[in-house]
Amino acid sequence: MTLFSSEFLPHTVPTTTQKPKPASNSFHSTVISCIKPKLNDTNPRNQQKLNLSSETKQPHVLSFNCKEAHLMKLLNRSYKSGKYNESLYFLECMVDQGYTPDVILCTKLIKGFFGSRNIDKAVKVMDILEKFGKPDVFAYNALISGFIKVNQFDNANRVLDRMKSRGFMPDVVTYNIMIGSFCSRGKLDLALSVFEELLKDNCKPTVITYTILIEAAILNGGIDEGMRLLDEMLAKGLEPDTLTYNAIVRGLCKEGMVDKAFDLLRKLSSGGRSNPDIITYNTLLRTFLSLGKWNEGESLMSEMIARGYKPNVVTHSILIAVLSRDGRVDEAVNLLRSMKEKGLKADAYCYDPLIAAFCREGKLDLATEFLDIMLSDGCLPDIVNYNTIMAGLCRAGKADHALEVFEKLDEVGCPPNVSSYNTLFSALWNSGDRYRALEMILKMLDHRIDPDEITYNSLISCLCRDGMVDEAIELLVDMLSSRFQPNVVTYNIILLGLGKVNRVNDAIEVLAAMNEKGCRPNETSYILLIEGIGFSGLRAEAMELANSLRSMNAISEDSFKRISKAFPLVDIHKDLMYSYAKD
């Protein structure tokens, strides 16, 4: 058996990225250079520039002649082929000859350029449309949405202001785009400011507007803020729909208020304002089972079926995942089989818990067999499935086998992601193959895959474990200048590494820097510092610090007792007496 069967951005300059070059042959410089995140490449085109006069050219009397038709055909064809640069060239040719650009096609082209991260050219299309055509609300919406998606919020607001100045009043769709985009990026404060702007413009919010805000408010501020918005929505006479209530149910479940979520389901089921759907039931089912409430889960499923909602693929994947987690793998396999007999097509979410369970139990042959079963069922494994297999192989000490799987990922149409590289890096380093591990990082960057927090933490951990603490600190500094800020885990790894090499003063400086950067130490941070001080020979100082931290409730009583056993006061007193005797 085998495993695989312009006017808005006049000064924007595109960035370019070059392949990382080692600064020297030293191991330290290799680590630092290979971990630098790369920006997305852009390829500036060298095409004929548009030669436009300061005055708008008058369109031809005949709005659609043969030449225009030919250019439109070329423009459409190139756009449909994804050749946006070529489309822009034909658009420039059209307006240069006096033809009016088509607003619908320009809108599509704006979206296409933003999708390919070519912001300057998206702006240029709108610039052409404003000068030689007639933009509409949809075109401005596309530009606003594009700016927000690339986190250029100031430019999005400038477009909104410009849109108003040109007589185009934004509609609720415009505002919903902005609010939704801000919310999806965790910018609730900006979303609420846009909401206030919506109200000032006498634009009435819709159920969609409030649903977006409610979901974001629950994620950022908790269920109370979500319920406040729901009350405000009801006060405005807006009728919440199923999506709104599903957002509330998810929020209640997230905060462990499953009983209140169930009460809400009851109200919906009793002919209230809206009816629950299969998503509502699945959300509650997942929460019940994750808490080990199987009886409540079974009752919920009975009610769901009685109300005419048949369990779908998501329902089955929830059950399979929980059964696999609880070690009831045979039941999970039988449920998967029963599901397929009912005509439901299993997806990767159904298979992955089983594959993960087999890997945890060391049954790698069964795990790989299920990959073959997936393929035979017409379900293509995703990168999560392969990452699970590779992680299992690495845990079993089969890094070379995991590397074989990794090398075939592109062949099966499932290119590796950052998790794939992280898994292989750690396995290779732990097996003693440092340089091949670093090659994985270089290969990852060469494929334009940015490192994440796990990449940084894995590298820092490996360096500290091998006593290369200075190199690890350099990576910590490098991380501070990246978009991934070190968290408490990162700092704790450094503290552990410094403690192992008896660098107490440096550990204290790291803890101070941690506070300065706004990363609050946890109990583990303090324990690592205490142990570092104690194992360096300063046991009395370690216990003095431990006692102070216990009095401030920074460490628990149990932790203090454990530290006391590691550095007993009796031994400390003996050391002091011996010191006095010598004097």
N, C-alpha and C positions, 0 to 999 in steps of 0.2 A: 504494500500500500504506500502510495506517495503522498506527500503533504499537500501538493498543489495539483489537481486535475485541471488782457485787454482792458475792457473798461472797468471791470470789477477787480481784476488783478493785474494792473499794468506792469508791476515790477516783479512778478513771480518768475523765479528761475528754476527750471527743472533740476532735480538732484540726480547725480549718477553715483553708482557704486562700483568699486573695483574689488577684485578678488583679494582676500587677505594675504599679505606678504609677511612672512616671519621677519621680525626686526633683527634677529641674530640667531645663532645656533643654540642658544641657551634654552633649557626646558622652561624657565620662567617666562621668557619672551614669547615662546610658542603658545603657552597657555593663555597669556594676556591677549595676544594678537588673534588667536583663534576664537576667543569668546566674544569679540566685539560684534554687536548686532549689525546686520547690514540693512540698508534701506532698499526699497524697491527700485529696480532699475527703470530708467525711462530712456527712450531712444529718440533724441531730437531728430526730426526729419529735415532733410535738406531739399525742400521743394520750392517751387516758384512762389514768391511772396505776392500777396494781393496788393495791387496798385489802385488805391481808391482816392478819389478827390475829396476835398473837404465838404463838397456839396453832394447831396444824395442824387444819384442818377435817376432820371425819369424812366419808368418802365416802358417797354415797347407797347405800342397800341395793341398789337396782337399779343395777348397774354400767354398764348401757348402755341408756338409754331414748331416746325419740324426739328430745328436745332435744340430748342428748349426740351422738346419731348425726348430727344436723343440723350441730352445731358441728364434729364430726370431718370431715364432708364439706367444709365450708367451709375448714377448716384444711388438709386435703389438697390441695384445689383451689388455694388460694393458694400453697402450698409448691411444687406442680408448676409453677406459673406464674412462679416466682422472686420472688413478692411476700412476702419474708420478714418485713417489718414487719407486714404484714396477718396473716400466720400467727401471729406472736407475740401480736397483739391477740386473736385467737380463742383462743389457748392461755390467755391471761390470763382471758378470759371463762369458759372451761371450769373452771379451778381456782377462780375466784371463786364459781362456783355449786356447788362441791364435787365436781367430777368429777376422776378420776385421770388425769393426763397419760400419754400413750402413750410409752414409753421409746424405741421405734424411731423414731417421728416426731420426738421431741425430739433424738435423736442426729443425724438428718438436718438438722434446723434449726440445730443447733450448727455443723455442717459448712458449711451455707449461709451463715450469718453470718460465719464466718471467711473463707469464700471471697470475700465482698464486703467484707472488711476492717472489719467492724462487731463489734469484740471485745466491747464492753460488753454488747451484746444476746445474744451467744453465751453469755457468763457468766450473764446473767439467765435464759436458758433452763435452764441447769444448776441454778441456784439454785431455780427453780420445781420442777424435777424432783426435787431432793433434799428439798424441803419437802413436796411433795404427791404424789410418785410414788415409783418404785423404780428408781433409776439402776443400771446394770450396768457391767461392765468396758468394753463397747464405747462407752458414752457417755463414760466417763472417758478412754478412748483418743482419742476425737474431740477432747476438750478439750485434752488434752496435746499431741496432734499440731498442733492449731491454734495453741497458744501458741508452740510451737517454730518453726512456719512464719513467724510474725511476729517471731521473734527475742526472745521474752519467756521466756528460759530459766528465770529464777527462778520465774516463775509456773507453768511446766510442772512444776518440781520440787515446788512447793507442792501442786499438784493430786495428784501422785504420793503425797506424804506424807498428804494428806487422804484419799485413796482407801484407803490402808492403815489409817488411823485409824478408818474407817467399816466395816472388816472385809472390804474387797475387795482380795484379794491380786492384784497385777499379774501377768499371765501373760507368756509369752515374746513374745507379739504386742505387748503394751504396751512392753516393753523394746526390741523390734526397731524399733518406731515411733520411739522416742526416739533410739536409736542411729543409725538411718537418717537421721533429720532432722538430727541434729548433724553426721553425716558429710557430708551433702549441702551443708552450710554451712561446711565446712572446719574444724569444731570437733572434731577428733579427740580432743583431751584430755578434753573433756566426754563424748564418746561412750565413751571407755575408762573414765571414772569411773562412767558408767551401767552399763557391762559388769561392773565390780567390784560394784556394787550388786546386779545380777542374780545373781551368784555367791553373795553374802552371803545372799540370800533363798532360796537352794537352788532357784533356777529354772534348769533346764538349758538352756544355749544350743543353738541348732540350726545346721544348715548355713547357713541364711539369715543368722543372726547373724554367723557368722564370715566369710561372703562379703562382707557389707556392710563389716565392719571391715578385711578384707584389701584391698578396693578402695580404701578411704579411706586406709589406711596406705601403700599404694603411691604414691598421689597426694601425700601429705604427707611421708612419711619415706623413701620409696624402696623398692625391691624387697626389700631385706634384711628390713625390718620386716614386709612382706607374707609372706615365706617363713617368718619366725618364727611368725607367727600360723597359717600352714598346718601347720607341724610341731605346734603346740599343739593344733590341731584334730584332727589324726591321732592324737595321743597320747590324746585323749579318746574315741577310737573312732568319731568322726564321719567319714562317707564323703563326701569332696568331690564335688560334682556338676559338670556341664559349665560352669555359671555361675561356679563357683569357679575352675576352671582357665582359663576365658576371662579372668577378672580378672588371673590370674598372667601369662598370655600377653601381655595388653595392657601390663602393667607391665614385663615383660622387653623388649618391643618399644619402649616409651617410652624406656628407658634404653639403647637401641641393642644390647641383648643378643639379637639376632634368632636367632643360632645356638642359644642355650639355649632360646629359645622354640620353635624348630623341633624340637629334641631332645625337648621336652615333648610336642609334637604326635605325634612318633613313638611315645612311650611310651603315649599315649592311644590311638593307632590300633592298637597291638599287643595290644589286649584288656586294657588296664589297668583302673584303677578306674572310669574314665568314658570316654565316647566324645566325640570332637570334634564340632562341628556347623559349619554354614556360617559362623557368626560367627567361629569359631576360624580357619578358612581365610581369610576376608576380612580379618581383623586382620593375619595374617601376610603376605598378598598386598599389602596397602597398605604395609606396612613394607618389604618387598623392593623394590617398585617405586619407593617414595620414595627409596630408596638407589641407584636405578638398576640393581638386580640383576634384569634382565629374564629371564635364563636360569633363575634360581632361581624366579622368579615363574611362568614357563611350566611348569616341573617341578611346582610346587605345584598349579597348576590341573589338570594331567594327573592327579596323584594324587587330587585332590579329586573329579574326574569319575569316575575309576576306582572310587572308594569310594561312588558313588551320589549325590554331592552336586552337583546341577545349579547352575551359576552363576545367581544371582538378580539383582535390580535393583541391589542394593548392589555386587555383584561388577562389573557392567558400569559403574556410576558411578565406581568406583575406576579402572578401566582407561581410561575416557573422560577422567577428570580428569588422569591422568598423561600420556596421549598429548597432550592439549591443552597441558599445561604444557611438554612437550618440543618443542612446535612441530609435532607430527604431527597436525595438525587434520583432514586428509583421512581418515586412518585412524580418528580418533575419530568422525567423521561416519558413516563406513561401519559402524563398530561399533554406533552408535546405530540405524542403519537395520536391521542384522542382528538386533539385540535386539528391535526391534518386529516383525520378520518371524517371530520365535520365539514371539510372543504375549505378551511381557513389556511391561508398561505403564511407560514411562519416567516418572520424576518430575523435580521441579525440580533435584535434585542431578545428574541426567544432563545437563540442558541448560545449567546455569549455567557449567561449565568452558568449554563451547564458546562461549557468549555472551561470556565474559570474554576468551577467546582472540581472537575477532573484534574486540573493542574494543581490545585491546592492539595488534593489527595495523592499527588504524584503519579496519577494515571495518564501520562502523556500520550500513550498510544490511543486511548479512548478519546482524548481531546482532539488529536489529529484526525481520528476516524470521523468525528462529528463535523469537521471541516469538509471532509469528502461527502458526508450526508447532506450538508448544506448545499454543496454544488450540485449534487444529484437531484435535489429538490428544486433546483432553479433559483436558489437564494445565494447571491454572491456574498462571501464573507467581506466584512469591512475591516478597516485598519484596527479597530478595537479588538476584533477576534484574533487577528494576527499578533497584535501586541500582547494579548493575553497568553498566547502560545509561546511567544519569545520570552516573556517574563518567566513562565513556568520552566522552560528549558534552562534559562539562566540560573534560576534557583536550584535546579537539579545539577548544576555544574557543567551544563552542556552548552557553553557559550559558542563553541564552534558550530554546533547544530543550529543554534539561534541565528548565527551569522549567515548560515546557508538560507534559512527562511527569509532573512532580511534582504539578501541579494536577489531574491526572486519576486519581491513585492511589486516592482515595476512591471514585470512580465505578466502578472495576473491582474494588472490594472488597478492596483491598490497601493499607490506610492506612499512611502513612509512619512510619518509626521514627526513632530518634535518628541513625542512620547517614545516612538520607536528608537530614535537616536539616543535618548536618555537611557533607555533600558540597556541597549548594547554598550553604551559608554561605561556604565557602572559595572556591568558584567565583565568587560574586558579589563578594566582597571583592577577590579577585585581579583581577577585571575593572574595579575601581575604583568599584564601586557599594556603598560602605560602608553607607549607610543602608538599602538594600534587604536587604543581608546581615544587618544587625541586626534587621530586621523578621522574618527567618526564625527568629532566636532567640526573639523575642517570641511568634511564632506557635507555636513548639514548646512553650514554657512554657504558653501559653494552652490547648493541647491536652493539658496535664498529662503531657508527656513530659520527664522529667528529663535534664539534660545529663550527659554522661559525661566520662571523661578526655580523649577526643578533642575534645569540644566545648571544654573549657577550654584544652587545648593549642593548638587551632586559633585560638581568640580571642587567646591570649597571643602566639602566633607572628605573627599578622597585625598586632597592635599594635606589637610590637617591630620588625617589618619596616618599618613606617611611621614609626618613630622615637618612638612613643608609649609609652616604656618605663615611665613612672610609672603609666600606666593598666594596663599589663601586670602590674606589681608589685602593684597593688591587687587584680587578679584572682587573683594567686598567694596573697595573704593570704586572700581570700574562699574560695579552694579549700581552704585549710588548715582552715577551719571547716566544710567540707562532708564528705560521706561518701566523696568521691573525693580522696585525698591526692595531692599532687604527687609525681611520680616523677623520676628522673634526667633524663629527656627534658625535662620541664617546666623544671627548674632550668637545664638547658643552653640552652634557648631564651632565658631571661632573661639568662644570662651572655653569650650572643652579642649580644643587644640592647644590653646595657650597654657591651660592647666597641666596638660600632659608634659609640656617641656619646661614647666616651672617658671613661666614668665608672668608672675603675679601682677607686677606694675602695669604691664601691657594689658592684662585682662581687666584691671580697674579702669584704664583709659578707654577700652572698648565699651565697657558698661556705661561710662559717662557719655561717650559719643552716641551710644544707643538712645539715651534719654534726650540728648540734644536734637537728634533726628526725628523725635516724636514716636519712637518705637518703645513701648512700655515693656520693661523686663517682666517676666513671669517668675513663678516659684523656681522653675528649673534654672533660670538664669542665675538667681541668687545662690542656689545650691551648688552649681558649677563653680561659682566664684569662691564660695566657702571651701569646697573640696580642693580647689586649686591652691588656696592659701595653706590649708592644712597639710596637703601632701608635699608642699615645698619645704616643710619643716616648721612652719609658723603655726603650730597647733593651738596655742593659747589665743593668738590673734583670730584664728578661724572660729573658735568657740565663742569669743567675745562678739564677733560679727553675727554669728548665728543667734546668739541670745538677743541681740538688739533687733534683728529682723523678726524673730519670733514675737517680741513685744509689740512690734508694729503690724503683726499679722501678715507679714510678707511671706513667711514660710509657716507651714502647719506644725502642729505639735508632733505628729508622727514623723515628719521630716527631721525635726529637731532631735528626736530620740535616736533616729538612725544615724545622724551626724555625730551625736554624742558617743555612740558605740564605735564609730570610726576613729574618733579622737577623744578617748576617755580622759577625764580630768585627772584621774589618779596618776596616769603616766605623765601628764603635763606637770603635776606637782613634783614627781620624782625628778624630772628634768631640771626643774627650778632649784630643788634641793641640791642636786649634783653640781649645778652651776655655782650656788652659794658656797659649797664646800671647797670648790676649786679656788674661789676668791679668798 
